[in-house]
Amino acid sequence: MKAQIVLEELDKLFPYAHCELEHADPYQMAVAVVLSAQTTDASVNRVTPALFEAYPDVYALAEGKLSDIEQKIASLGLYRNKARAIKGMAQGIVERFDGIVPDNMEDLTTLPGVGRKCANVIMSECYGVPALAVDTHVSRVSRRLGLAKPEDSLLEVEQKLKRKIPKERWIQTHHQMIFFGRYMCHSRNPECTRCPFEGKCRYGKFDETKKH
């Protein structure tokens, strides 16, 4: 399917798509996006108010007691690993970046818990840097709509999307694809009867999630 057709339909479906991780600054965004791995934004938003009240800035989190951080996010999956990651990330920001969350891929991905997807989210949301983060929704939707191949890696999906989508639309399209994947094109039992791409996508042909 041509990217332009996809973009036009996404504009109709989700004109106001946005980041649903609640945050007030780059520090909060960085913490929230690391916590969001393999869990929902809604789950993250339930634990971050108390976490940020206890640790209002990167310096406080860097000095925080690991067991206390774990307790604050214990309702999340993999909370022990995530607690170590956000504490380590905060320490790295304090020790190597003067307490300022970096605004570039090279520096961000040196921090514990921050991979390419997280870095892209931080760059785009906090600093307006054109970026297109590929999470599970973006990856699934891209493959189903033929914007990437079923066997493509996450990096290959990102590279293909960036070639096919105008740079000035990267951030917007990222959010729209997430909304589409989250609220219509589910991993299992997608709402095909509501979908403008019904009969035109790869679901059922190459989608591994339908075969199990």
N, C-alpha and C positions, 0 to 999 in steps of 0.2 A: 504494500500500500504506500502511496506517495506521502511523504511527510507533510506536505502542504494540506492535504485532505485531513490528515489526523489533527493538525494544529487548528484548522477551522472548526472541526467538530468539538475539540476540547474547549475552544473558546465559547462555544454555545453551551456546553454542559457545565463548565466550571469557570466562569469568568472571574470569580473572586477567590480562586484557590490561593491558599497561603500556608505558611508554616504553622502547625498546630502545637508545637512545643512552646510552652509559655516561658518567656524570658524577658529580662529587662536590660541586659547588657551582654557583651561578648563572653564574659566569665560564665554567666548563667546559661548562655546558649551552648558553650563548649561542654559544660557539665551535663546539660540535658541531652545533648545529642549522643554523648558517650553512653549515658544511661539507657537510651532508647534502643540499643542493639537487642534484637530478638524479643522485643516487647512493644506494647502500643504507646503512642504518645499520651493517650489518656492516663495510662498507668504511671508514666513518668510525671505527668502534671499533678498527680495525687501526692507524690512524695517530695517534690522539689520545694514547695512552700516551707515546710519544716526544715528541710536541709539548708535552704538559703537563709532562713532565720538564724540557724545555729552557726552557719559559716557564710557570712554576708559578702565575703570577697575571697579572692584567690589566696591571699595570705593566711586567712583564717582556715581555709580548707587544707592548705599545705601543712599547717601545724596541727590539724585535727587528729584525734585519736582514732585509729583505724576501726576499732570495735564500735565506737560511737557512730562513725560514718555508716558502718554496716547496719547498725540498728535503725538508722534513719531511712534506709532504702531496702529494708529486709523483705518488703512485699514484692520486690522485683525479682525476676529470674536472674540467676548468676550474680546475685547481689554481692557476694564476697569478692569475686573477680572485679566487678564494677567499682566497688569501694576502693580497691587497690589502684585501679586505673585512674579514677578521678583524683585521688590523693596524689598519685605519682604525676599526673598531668599538672596539677596545681603546683607541685614542687618544681617541676621543670619550667613552668612559666615564671615562677618567682626567681629561680636560680639563673636561668639563661636568657630570659626576656624581660627582665625588670618589672615583672608583675603584669605585663601587657600581653593579652592573647594575640599571637601572631596573625598576620593577614595574608600569609602565602603558604602554598602547598609544601614547599621544602621544609620550612620551620615547623609547621603544624604536625606533619607526619613524623617528626622526631619525638613527639610527646606520647607517653603511655596512653593506650586506649584510642588514639586518634589515627584512623586509617584514612584512605583516600576519600571515602564517602563522607565521613565526619568532617574532614578538612573542607571539602566542597561546600557542605552545608554552612559551616562557620564563615567561610569566605563570602558566600553569597548573601547570607542573612545579616551578617554583622558589618560587612565592609562593602557590600554592593559589587563585589568582584564577579564578573560573568563566570558562572560555574554550573555544572549539571551533575548533581550527585545521583548515583545509581544505587538505590536501595532495592529491597525485594519487590516492591510494587513497580518501580520504573523498569526493572529488569524483566519482570513477567510481562508487563504491558508491551514493552518494546519487542519482545520475541513474538508475542501473539499477533501484533499488528504488522509484523514483517519489517520492522525498522532495524532488526538485528536477527541473526541466525540463532536457532535453538542451542547450538553448541558454543556460542560466543562466551568468552569470559566477561566478568563485570567491566574490566578495563576496555575490552573490545566494544561492548555495548556503549559505554561512555564515549569512546572515540567516534563511533558511527553516528550517534545522536548529534554530537557536536559538528560533524560534517554536514548532516542533513538539515539541521535546525539553525536558523539565523542566530548569531551570537547574542543579539539583544533580546532574544526570547528564551535563552537557556534557563534563567531563574524561573520565569513564569511557567515554562513548559514542565520543568521539574515538579513544581507544585501541582499542576494540572494532572500530570500522569500519576502522581501519588493519590490524588483525590479519586481519579478514575479507577485505580487499582483497589483503593480502600473501600469505596462506596458503590462500585458497580462491577468491575472486572475482577471479582474475588479469585483467590487461588483455586478454591473448590466452589463449585456451584455458582459460577458467574451469572449475573442477571442479563442474559443474552437478549431476552425479549425487549429490554429497555435500551439496548445498545445500538447506536447508529452504525456500528461496524458489523452487525450480525450478518453472518454468511460470507463475510469478507476477510475474516481474521483466521489465524492458524489454530485456534482452539479446537481440540479434538483431532487435529492432524499431527502436530508435533509436540503438543503440550504434555509434558510428563506428568503434571499434576492430575490430569484426567485419567491416567492409565492405572491409578492405584485405588 
